[in-house]
Amino acid sequence: MQSRSSFPWGCLGFALALIGLGLLLLWAAPALPGLLSPSGGQTTGIGERIEELLNPTPTIRPSQATIVRHVQNLSRLETASYTIEKVITAESGQDALAFLFGDRLLFIAYGQVIAGVDLAKMEERDIIVTDDDRVVVTLPPAEIFVVTLDNSRSYVYDRETGLLGLNQDLETAARQAAEEEILNAALEDGILDLANRNARAYIEHLILSFGFREVVFVPPTTPSPPPTLPVTIVVFTPAP
């Protein structure tokens, strides 16, 4: 029979101490956020650090193929629109017999030009994700999508016709010329540059929303023309 003196009281006491410590931690756990609150002074930074360690913020980085698919879903991104007014003069038969066969009209044209970037042309190689969380993007060049006349606002302001000179196609020719002039006016005013800048701003905002640090745009490379083969011209002079 084992005596009282040989009973392992030390082990029993250690086990009870561990159980008591566990109960104390369970009881104090709801009060830990209050202890680490801003009112705790120097414990604020420690509390934030512990919170970061216990609940780290996940970092998500989609692959460049995923980004390209997101961008391609935008398809034709319209980023610039011009509304232009032009005055067009069209005439025919303006010679010595103009009083008979002459026809002249003054056409007031209102039109719209829309430009943008066709993102469906982008491929996976046009977006490169670097190790330092930067994204290098090659956008397609901006292009004209729409050139149209506003028929509800365009009209013939004045027309002078000879006795026999009514030209049925003159107004149609004036409208066609108006579309060309409206397009030229938009191009001269820099609509393609504006469309390109706006497209970059939109794509940059989209990619940065994925969590990347920076977006760098590089100009598209223009394919070099095919080499031309040398041409040799031989001229034969007939003998006298």
Sequence and secondary structure as in RCSB ss.txt:
>XXXX:A:sequence
MQSRSSFPWGCLGFALALIGLGLLLLWAAPALPGLLSPSGGQTTGIGERIEELLNPTPTIRPSQATIVRHVQNLS
RLETASYTIEKVITAESGQDALAFLFGDRLLFIAYGQVIAGVDLAKMEERDIIVTDDDRVVVTLPPAEIFVVTLD
NSRSYVYDRETGLLGLNQDLETAARQAAEEEILNAALEDGILDLANRNARAYIEHLILSFGFREVVFVPPTTPSP
PPTLPVTIVVFTPAP
>XXXX:A:secstr
   GGGS HHHHHHHHHHHHHHHHHHHHGGGHHHHTSGGGTTHHHHHHHHHHHHS        HHHHHHHHHTT 
EEEEEEEEEEEEEEEEE  STTHHHH EEEEEEEEEEEEEEEEGGG  GGGEEE TTSEEEE     EEEEEEE 
TTT EEEEEEE SS   TTHHHHHHHHHHHHHHHHHHHTTHHHHHHHHHHHHHHHHHHTTT SEEEE        
               
